Amino acid sequence: MIHRLRKGFTTGTCASAAAKAAALFLMEGKEAKRVQVVLGNGDTADFPAERAENGDRALEGKGWWRVKKDAGDDPDVTDGVWVYGRVIFVTQEDWEERQLRGKGYFSQKATRIYLNGGPGIGIVTKDGLSCPKGHYAINPSPRSVIVQAVEDVREKAGYEGFLEVQIAVPDGVILAEKTFNPCLGIQGGISILGTTGIVEPMSESALLETIRLDIRVKKAAGKERIILTPGNYGETFLRENMGIPLGEAVKCSNFMGDAVDMAVEEGVKRVLVAGHIGKLVKVAGGVKNTHSKYGDQRMEILGRLTKETIEEAGRNRWVQAGKEPEAQETWEESIYALRENERREHLLRDVENANTTEEAVGRLKEAGIAELVLACGAKHVKEQILLWSHGALEAEAVVFSSAHKVMGKTWGRG
């Protein structure tokens, strides 16, 4: 029997439910145990809600209501967190002041409601996101459903005055450290997200959107070159070997092909791809998504790169930047020695039969050609980026082995 993963609800949906419960209490005196809201996709859902007068110490004032987020079977860091909403009466003068100088939002459709953030909601500090810099990180779709939920109550109650809606997730200050928000320029809390209002469990779309946002933010910040790396290994290498601070690179996980497409779509012109041989060897072989579920061809590709390197060395003189002439001669002698069929075939078998790419690099290092093979891999990574982007991107690549402290790159060779 196939077990279907259970869907959940976004933080924005929960915020709209909490805000509606607060609005019902303020304008109709109702203590709603359950509230129904319209989702971003037009469907409806109802939620249990409860008063939170003495709930979280981070919250000031009365009138707070809360809804617990259920992310379904998605491994969301905000699953189970309390999302709070409050609605208060404000004068027209206060409303206009907030509109001019506040960090929240007003709606053209509900012109008497001002949406504000609160504890645990991050502030945007960089351009390129869906929220303006200096404002609370509440995305357009959640803004719309939150405001509409309160507007429905206001109209039904016949209230003609002005309202302020406040949203808070006090635990968001700590939870934000487990998200991409600090890299994206959202400080002090989480962002209120959601498009359809539904959380699709294990969805790749959320990660892809995060990658796109990171590229967009860096492009908006004026970065002339975007750095793409699969993950933490690449970031650490860039910091320790190239002096590039953490957070400068876009971590694209297994989605190198998608990241290249996004870079082109966002108007990026130059990229540097840096990563561990275990991931980038697949890219060198033309694999756009490096997840193992799409096949593991690492050793076969690495074997082909090794064979190409040996054959190329028999025709051309390769020079590694920074090598002394004596070292170059020794290096080249080891290459030519490998042209002996028996030794070459033995090395190729060792590489292709290795359990890991690091083990294979160890064999290559013993043979004196590890850096050459990694440079060959970097060359093919660059070629793939140029191919996938249809020439829209200028590209350079770095491929490294962390265990053996060697790297190959597409520049600095003579």
Disulfide bonds with the S-S distance in Angstrom:
none
